[in-house]
């Protein structure tokens, strides 16, 4: 046993001292270290893969997409605008836009010199733009160019052999009727975004949604795949405007401007029963196809943005309030023989001297003195309340941008002469639309209607997106009072009234003239040679279908509303009735229109 133990001990010593065994032990240690390092590296790589594939996946995917996917935007077709009979008032046409790839252009000076001559762009500025954006792959040179210019540039590019300059077709807004209804339609900018008028008001409906095309490419720019994100064309508008009536109104305003040498003119036609605007015109005017060439004052829709003192046309509101409150009767008499009345130290005169007038004659002959007497009977608080009820001092709510509310001070802010001034249509600022709306309320029996221009919004597929119905804003007077006021307004157009030039054979007219002095801000007095002449009324008087206002600003020479505005009213109505094929002279002037506007 002992001998065996000694042998094992000796064997162990020999093993430990074996020269082959020593390197094997060192190799094990190295292997362990190497395996550890490799495992660590795999762990790091694994963690990095997790980070790339999971934690940063979305961010890296977007970055990769930007390198090999190019997205192009295709602008949608803007919605069409039609009149009430589905005639196009605003549409779209294809137009070419010129672009360049600066990074591929070597001789910018030669190119810009030749193109500038055709595009009317400064060659110096054009060259500077190309040099500044030398690393860019795309810039616009000129947008939505006319056909003749495009043809000339194409010839030039073909001759010079440029492939770094070219054309891209774009949709361009086009107004086929030119200046007709320009203040109603408004216009768009170079990117087809609404800037004014209905184009601005209904831009959200008209603009549609852009279509995006994503194109995948390889490193050399070769197309690999494509994906289309569908958009849709804009919605279409159907207006209450009748293009035929609009043309008549604008033509007669042009004639009025020529005859009176006025600074401006406005006419608005409304269906008094519904509040639908049938025509709205302003002079001066502009062409929305080239809106940038016209000054701001020519593009302004004065019908809803410009204030003026209505003068005697406000006496109708005074009459309605006095009759409704029962403070006067048609046959009440007023002594106006002095020809003037002094209120608060201010002398208010009549244009023509009268003796004793009935209340009806006060309105018929537009007596300032008689109106002041009526105003005193009515009282300031009552008169103010009715002026507010008729819609003055607040917006009408028409679907059109830029409307102003007017000027109407509260009675506590009035001076000692304010009631008298308001009785003759001074110390108040109104828009033509506000005044027409008030007369329409008398025409329809006392209902104040909300005016509107767009009747329907229709999708590109033909479905109804929105339909507008007549909206009652409130009742201002009784139908009985409205009838009395209408009877008074009829006499204004008859012999002895101030608007005999508005008389129409076959149809009774109810209306009122206005001749208002313009307040001079410099002198702080009313001008003696600057006036606003107007006429507002409705036809046929007993069965109103049309309410119309004509306002002539600063006519030269004779400025009375009965002379400068009433004849324009007459011509517009006569031609409109002929256009609508309305019969004249039937059953003692009481006619029934056989052709409604729809």
C-alpha positions in Angstrom: 0.0 0.0 0.0 2.7 2.3 1.0 4.6 1.6 -2.1 1.6 2.5 -4.3 1.2 5.8 -2.6 4.8 6.7 -3.2 4.4 5.8 -6.9 1.3 8.1 -7.2 3.1 11.0 -5.6 6.0 10.6 -7.9 3.7 10.4 -10.9 2.0 13.7 -9.9 5.3 15.5 -9.6 6.3 14.2 -13.0 2.9 15.5 -14.4 3.3 18.9 -12.9 6.8 19.2 -14.2 5.8 18.1 -17.7 7.0 20.7 -20.2 4.0 20.0 -22.4 1.4 20.6 -19.6 2.5 24.1 -18.8 1.6 25.7 -22.2 -1.8 24.0 -22.1 -2.7 25.7 -18.8 -1.7 29.1 -20.3 -3.7 28.4 -23.4 -6.8 27.7 -21.3 -6.6 31.1 -19.7 -6.2 32.8 -23.1 -9.2 30.9 -24.4 -11.3 32.0 -21.5 -10.3 35.6 -22.0 -11.0 35.4 -25.7 -14.4 33.8 -25.2 -15.3 36.4 -22.7 -14.3 39.2 -25.1 -16.2 37.6 -28.0 -19.3 37.1 -25.9 -19.1 40.8 -24.7 -18.8 41.9 -28.4 -21.8 39.8 -29.3 -23.7 41.4 -26.4 -22.8 44.9 -27.5 -23.7 44.1 -31.1 -27.0 42.5 -30.0 -27.9 45.5 -27.9 -27.1 47.8 -30.8 -29.3 45.8 -33.1 -32.1 46.0 -30.6 -31.5 49.8 -30.4 -31.6 50.1 -34.2 -34.4 47.7 -35.0 -36.8 48.5 -32.1 -36.0 51.6 -30.1 -34.9 53.9 -33.0 -36.8 52.1 -35.8 -39.3 54.9 -36.6 -36.6 57.6 -36.7 -34.2 55.6 -38.9 -37.0 54.5 -41.2 -37.9 58.2 -41.8 -34.3 59.0 -42.4 -33.9 56.2 -44.9 -37.1 57.2 -46.6 -35.8 60.7 -47.1 -32.8 59.2 -48.9 -34.6 57.0 -51.4 -38.2 58.2 -51.4 -39.3 61.5 -53.1 -42.7 62.9 -52.4 -44.4 65.1 -55.0 -47.5 67.2 -54.3 -50.2 67.4 -56.9 -52.5 70.4 -56.2 -56.2 69.6 -56.3 -58.7 71.2 -58.6 -60.4 74.1 -56.9 -64.2 74.0 -56.8 -66.3 75.7 -59.5 -68.5 78.6 -58.7 -71.8 78.7 -60.6 -74.6 81.3 -60.7 -78.2 80.3 -59.8 -78.7 78.9 -63.3 -75.5 76.8 -63.2 -73.5 79.1 -65.4 -69.8 79.1 -64.6 -68.5 82.2 -62.8 -65.2 80.8 -61.6 -63.4 77.7 -63.1 -59.9 76.3 -63.6 -57.6 76.0 -66.6 -54.2 74.4 -67.1 -51.3 76.7 -67.2 -47.5 76.1 -67.4 -45.0 77.2 -64.8 -41.3 77.5 -65.5 -38.8 75.8 -63.2 -35.0 75.3 -63.1 -32.5 72.9 -61.5 -29.7 75.3 -60.4 -27.3 72.4 -59.5 -27.2 71.4 -63.2 -26.8 74.9 -64.7 -23.2 75.9 -65.4 -23.6 79.1 -67.4 -26.2 81.0 -65.4 -25.5 84.4 -66.9 -26.3 83.4 -70.5 -29.4 81.6 -69.5 -30.8 84.4 -67.3 -30.0 87.0 -69.9 -32.1 85.2 -72.5 -35.0 84.2 -70.2 -35.3 87.6 -68.5 -36.2 89.1 -71.9 -39.2 86.8 -72.2 -40.3 86.5 -68.5 -39.8 90.2 -67.7 -37.7 89.3 -64.7 -34.6 91.2 -63.9 -31.7 89.2 -65.3 -29.4 90.4 -62.5 -31.8 89.3 -59.8 -32.5 86.1 -61.7 -28.8 85.3 -61.9 -28.3 86.1 -58.2 -31.1 83.7 -57.3 -29.6 80.9 -59.3 -26.1 81.4 -57.8 -27.5 81.6 -54.2 -29.3 78.3 -54.7 -26.6 76.6 -56.7 -26.9 73.4 -54.7 -30.7 73.2 -55.0 -32.4 70.7 -57.2 -35.5 72.8 -57.9 -36.6 76.4 -57.9 -39.6 78.2 -59.5 -38.7 80.8 -62.1 -42.2 82.0 -63.1 -45.6 80.6 -62.3 -48.8 80.1 -64.4 -47.6 81.9 -67.5 -49.6 83.0 -70.5 -49.6 80.8 -73.5 -47.7 83.0 -75.9 -44.8 83.4 -73.4 -44.7 79.7 -72.9 -44.4 79.1 -76.6 -41.5 81.6 -76.9 -39.6 80.1 -74.0 -40.1 76.5 -75.4 -38.5 77.6 -78.7 -35.6 79.2 -76.8 -35.0 76.1 -74.7 -35.1 73.8 -77.7 -32.6 76.0 -79.5 -30.2 76.2 -76.6 -30.6 72.5 -75.6 -31.2 73.1 -71.9 -32.6 70.2 -70.0 -32.1 71.8 -66.6 -35.0 74.2 -67.3 -38.6 73.1 -68.0 -42.3 73.5 -67.5 -44.7 71.9 -65.1 -48.5 72.2 -65.7 -50.5 73.7 -62.9 -54.1 74.5 -62.3 -54.9 78.2 -62.6 -58.0 80.0 -61.4 -60.0 81.5 -64.3 -63.0 83.9 -64.3 -64.7 83.4 -67.7 -67.0 86.4 -67.3 -64.1 88.8 -66.7 -65.2 91.8 -64.6 -68.7 90.6 -64.2 -69.4 90.0 -60.5 -65.8 90.5 -59.6 -66.5 92.1 -56.2 -68.7 89.1 -55.3 -66.3 86.4 -56.5 -63.0 87.8 -55.3 -59.8 86.2 -56.4 -57.0 83.8 -55.5 -53.3 84.0 -55.2 -50.6 82.2 -57.2 -51.2 79.0 -55.1 -55.0 79.1 -55.7 -55.7 80.2 -52.1 -58.7 82.5 -51.7 -57.6 86.1 -51.0 -60.9 88.1 -51.2 -64.7 87.8 -51.7 -66.3 84.4 -51.8 -63.0 82.8 -52.8 -61.8 83.8 -49.3 -65.0 83.2 -47.4 -65.5 79.7 -48.7 -61.8 78.8 -49.2 -62.1 75.8 -46.9 -64.8 74.3 -49.1 -63.3 75.3 -52.4 -59.7 74.3 -52.0 -60.0 70.5 -51.8 -57.2 68.2 -50.6 -53.9 67.8 -52.3 -52.8 64.4 -53.7 -49.3 63.1 -52.7 -47.3 60.8 -54.9 -44.4 59.0 -53.2 -41.7 57.6 -55.6 -39.0 55.1 -54.4 -35.6 55.3 -56.2 -32.3 53.6 -56.0 -28.9 55.2 -55.4 -28.7 56.2 -59.1 -32.2 57.8 -59.0 -33.9 55.0 -60.9 -37.6 54.6 -60.1 -38.3 51.4 -58.1 -41.9 51.9 -56.8 -44.6 54.5 -56.3 -47.5 55.1 -53.9 -50.4 57.5 -54.3 -52.1 59.1 -51.3 -55.4 60.2 -52.8 -56.8 63.7 -52.3 -60.0 65.2 -53.7 -61.2 68.1 -55.7 -62.8 71.1 -53.9 -66.5 71.6 -53.4 -68.6 73.7 -55.8 -70.7 76.7 -55.0 -74.1 77.6 -56.4 -74.8 81.3 -56.0 -78.1 83.2 -55.6 -76.7 85.6 -58.2 -78.2 85.6 -61.7 -75.5 86.4 -64.2 -78.0 88.0 -66.6 -79.3 90.4 -64.0 -75.7 91.1 -62.8 -74.8 92.1 -66.3 -77.7 94.5 -66.5 -76.9 96.1 -63.2 -73.2 96.6 -64.1 -74.0 98.0 -67.5 -76.3 100.6 -66.1 -73.8 101.5 -63.3 -71.2 102.1 -66.1 -73.7 104.4 -67.9 -74.4 106.2 -64.7 -70.7 106.8 -64.0 -70.3 108.2 -67.5 -73.3 110.5 -67.2 -72.7 111.8 -63.7 -68.9 111.7 -63.6 -69.2 110.3 -60.2 -66.3 108.9 -58.1 -68.1 105.6 -57.3 -71.4 103.8 -57.5 -73.1 100.8 -55.9 -76.2 98.8 -56.8 -77.6 95.7 -55.0 -80.7 93.7 -55.9 -82.4 91.4 -53.4 -85.4 89.1 -53.2 -87.2 90.7 -50.3 -89.0 87.5 -49.3 -85.9 85.4 -48.9 -82.9 87.6 -48.5 -81.2 86.2 -51.6 -78.9 88.6 -53.3 -79.7 88.6 -57.1 -77.0 91.1 -58.1 -74.3 93.2 -56.4 -72.1 95.6 -58.3 -69.5 98.3 -57.6 -67.8 100.9 -59.6 -64.8 101.3 -60.0 -64.3 97.6 -60.7 -61.5 95.2 -61.7 -60.8 92.0 -63.5 -60.1 89.1 -61.1 -58.0 87.3 -63.7 -55.4 90.0 -63.3 -56.3 91.4 -59.9 -52.8 92.4 -59.0 -52.8 95.1 -61.7 -55.6 97.0 -60.0 -55.4 99.2 -56.9 -57.1 98.4 -53.6 -59.9 101.0 -53.9 -61.0 99.4 -57.2 -61.2 95.9 -55.6 -63.2 97.1 -52.5 -66.8 95.9 -52.2 -68.3 99.2 -51.2 -71.7 97.6 -50.8 -70.7 96.1 -47.5 -67.5 97.9 -46.5 -68.2 101.6 -47.1 -70.3 103.8 -44.8 -72.3 106.8 -45.8 -75.0 109.0 -44.2 -78.3 107.8 -45.9 -80.0 111.2 -45.8 -83.7 111.2 -46.6 -83.8 107.4 -47.3 -83.8 107.0 -43.5 -87.0 109.0 -43.3 -88.8 105.8 -44.3 -87.6 104.1 -41.1 -88.7 107.2 -39.1 -92.2 106.9 -40.7 -92.4 103.2 -40.0 -91.5 103.7 -36.3 -93.9 106.7 -35.9 -96.8 104.7 -37.4 -96.0 101.6 -35.4 -95.9 103.6 -32.2 -99.1 105.4 -33.1 -97.7 108.9 -32.6 -98.8 110.0 -36.1 -101.5 109.3 -38.6 -101.3 109.6 -42.4 -103.4 112.7 -42.4 -101.8 114.5 -39.5 -100.7 118.0 -40.6 -97.4 119.8 -40.0 -96.7 123.5 -40.6 -93.4 123.8 -42.5 -94.1 127.1 -44.1 -91.0 128.8 -42.6 -88.8 126.5 -44.6 -86.6 125.8 -41.6 -86.5 124.8 -38.0 -83.9 125.7 -35.3 -82.8 122.8 -33.0 -80.1 123.3 -30.5 -78.9 126.5 -32.2 -78.7 124.7 -35.5 -80.9 125.6 -38.5 -82.3 122.8 -40.5 -83.7 123.8 -43.9 -86.0 122.3 -46.5 -84.7 122.1 -50.1 -88.0 123.3 -51.4 -90.3 125.6 -49.5 -93.8 124.2 -48.6 -96.7 125.4 -46.5 -98.8 122.8 -44.6 -98.1 119.1 -45.3 -99.7 116.0 -44.2 -97.5 113.3 -42.7 -97.8 111.4 -46.0 -96.7 114.5 -47.9 -93.8 115.0 -45.5 -92.3 111.7 -46.7 -93.4 112.1 -50.3 -91.8 115.6 -50.7 -88.9 114.7 -48.3 -89.4 117.7 -46.0 -86.6 118.0 -43.5 -88.6 120.3 -41.2 -91.6 117.9 -41.2 -89.3 114.9 -40.5 -87.8 116.8 -37.5 -91.3 117.4 -36.1 -92.2 113.7 -36.5 -88.9 112.7 -34.8 -89.8 115.0 -31.8 -93.1 113.3 -31.5 -91.6 109.8 -31.6 -88.8 110.6 -29.1 -85.1 109.7 -29.1 -85.4 106.4 -27.2 -88.1 105.0 -29.4 -86.5 106.1 -32.6 -83.1 104.5 -31.6 -84.9 101.3 -30.7 -86.5 101.0 -34.2 -83.3 102.0 -36.0 -81.6 99.1 -34.1 -84.5 96.7 -34.9 -84.2 97.5 -38.6 -80.6 96.2 -38.5 -78.5 99.4 -38.4 -75.5 99.5 -36.2 -74.8 95.8 -36.6 -73.7 93.4 -39.3 -76.4 91.9 -41.5 -74.6 88.5 -41.3 -74.2 88.1 -45.1 -71.8 85.3 -46.1 -69.1 87.6 -47.3 -65.9 88.7 -45.6 -65.2 92.3 -44.6 -68.6 93.5 -43.7 -68.7 96.5 -41.3 -71.4 97.1 -38.7 -71.9 100.8 -39.3 -72.1 103.7 -36.9 -75.0 104.3 -34.5 -74.5 106.0 -31.2 -76.6 105.3 -28.1 -79.0 108.0 -27.0 -76.9 108.8 -23.9 -74.1 109.9 -26.3 -76.4 112.1 -28.4 -76.1 115.9 -28.5 -79.0 118.4 -28.4 -79.3 118.1 -32.2 -78.8 114.4 -32.6 -82.5 113.4 -32.7 -83.2 116.1 -35.4 -80.1 115.0 -37.4 -81.1 111.4 -37.3 -84.6 112.3 -38.4 -83.1 113.6 -41.7 -80.6 110.7 -42.0 -77.5 112.3 -40.5 -75.2 111.3 -37.6 -75.5 107.7 -38.6 -73.2 105.5 -40.9 -74.8 102.7 -42.9 -73.8 100.4 -45.7 -76.0 100.1 -48.9 -76.7 96.5 -47.9 -78.0 97.5 -44.5 -80.4 100.1 -46.0 -81.7 97.7 -48.7 -82.3 95.0 -46.1 -84.4 97.5 -44.1 -86.5 98.4 -47.1 -86.9 94.7 -47.9 -88.4 94.2 -44.4 -91.1 96.8 -45.3 -91.7 95.1 -48.7 -92.3 91.7 -47.2 -94.6 92.8 -44.4 -92.2 93.5 -41.5 -89.7 90.5 -41.5 -86.0 91.3 -41.4 -84.3 88.6 -43.5 -80.6 87.6 -43.4 -79.1 88.3 -46.8 -77.0 85.5 -48.4 -75.1 84.9 -51.7 -74.4 81.1 -51.7 -77.4 78.8 -51.8 -75.7 75.4 -52.2 -72.4 73.8 -51.6 -72.0 70.7 -53.8 -69.2 68.1 -53.6 -67.2 67.1 -56.7 -69.3 63.9 -56.8 -72.5 65.9 -57.0 -73.8 65.4 -53.5 -75.2 68.3 -51.4 -72.6 69.3 -48.7 -74.6 72.2 -47.4 -77.9 74.0 -48.4 -78.8 77.4 -47.2 -82.4 78.3 -46.5 -83.9 81.8 -45.9 -83.3 82.9 -42.3 -85.5 85.3 -40.3 -83.5 87.8 -38.2 -86.5 89.2 -36.5 -89.8 91.1 -37.0 -89.5 94.8 -37.0 -93.0 96.2 -37.7 -96.5 94.8 -38.2 -97.8 93.9 -41.6 -100.4 96.6 -41.2 -97.8 99.3 -40.7 -95.7 97.9 -43.5 -98.7 98.3 -45.8 -99.1 102.0 -44.7 -95.5 102.8 -45.3 -95.6 101.1 -48.7 -98.6 103.2 -49.7 -96.6 106.3 -48.7 -93.6 105.2 -50.7 -95.8 104.7 -53.8 -96.5 108.5 -53.8 -92.8 109.3 -53.9 -92.7 108.1 -57.5 -95.9 109.8 -58.5 -96.5 113.4 -59.5 -95.5 115.7 -56.7 -92.9 113.2 -55.3 -89.1 113.4 -55.5 -88.6 110.3 -57.7 -90.9 110.6 -60.7 -87.9 109.5 -62.8 -88.2 106.1 -61.2 -91.8 105.6 -62.4 -92.3 102.4 -64.4 -95.1 101.9 -66.8 -97.2 98.8 -65.8 -95.7 98.3 -62.4 -96.1 100.4 -59.2 -92.8 101.4 -57.6 -92.4 102.0 -53.9 -89.3 103.8 -53.0 -87.5 106.8 -51.5 -84.8 109.2 -52.7 -81.8 110.4 -50.6 -79.4 113.3 -51.1 -76.8 113.4 -48.3 -74.1 115.9 -47.8 -70.7 114.4 -47.2 -69.1 115.3 -43.8 -65.7 116.9 -44.3 -63.3 115.7 -41.6 -61.0 118.7 -42.3 -63.5 121.5 -41.9 -65.7 119.5 -39.4 -68.7 120.6 -41.4 -70.9 119.2 -44.1 -69.6 119.9 -47.6 -71.6 122.2 -49.9 -70.5 120.5 -53.1 -69.9 116.8 -52.3 -73.0 114.6 -52.1 -74.2 111.1 -52.2 -77.4 110.6 -54.3 -79.4 107.4 -53.8 -82.7 105.7 -54.5 -84.0 102.5 -52.8 -87.3 100.8 -53.4 -89.1 97.6 -54.4 -91.3 96.5 -57.3 -94.1 95.6 -57.8 -95.1 97.7 -54.8 -98.1 95.6 -53.8 -96.5 92.2 -54.6 -92.8 92.8 -54.2 -90.4 90.5 -55.9 -87.4 92.7 -56.3 -85.8 95.2 -53.9 -83.1 97.4 -55.3 -80.8 100.2 -54.1 -78.7 102.5 -56.2 -76.1 104.8 -54.6 -74.0 107.3 -56.6 -71.0 108.8 -54.7 -70.0 112.4 -55.4 -71.7 113.0 -58.8 -70.7 116.2 -60.6 -73.3 118.9 -61.3 -76.8 117.9 -60.1 -76.6 115.5 -57.2 -80.2 114.9 -56.1 -81.0 111.2 -55.7 -84.2 111.7 -57.7 -82.0 112.8 -60.7 -78.9 110.7 -60.5 -80.0 107.5 -58.9 -83.8 107.1 -59.6 -83.3 106.8 -63.5 -80.7 104.1 -63.0 -83.2 102.2 -60.7 -85.9 102.5 -63.5 -83.6 101.2 -66.2 -82.4 98.3 -64.2 -85.9 97.2 -63.2 -87.3 97.5 -66.8 -84.5 95.4 -68.3 -84.6 92.9 -65.5 -88.4 92.4 -66.0 -87.8 92.0 -69.7 -85.0 89.5 -69.0 -87.3 87.5 -66.7 -90.2 87.8 -69.2 -92.4 89.5 -66.6 -95.7 90.8 -68.1 -96.4 94.5 -67.8 -99.7 96.4 -67.4 -102.0 93.8 -66.2 -105.1 94.2 -64.0 -104.4 97.9 -63.0 -100.7 97.4 -62.4 -101.2 94.5 -60.0 -99.3 91.8 -61.7 -98.2 88.3 -60.8 -94.7 87.4 -61.8 -94.8 84.3 -64.0 -91.1 83.7 -63.7 -89.5 83.3 -60.3 -85.8 83.5 -60.2 -85.1 79.8 -59.8 
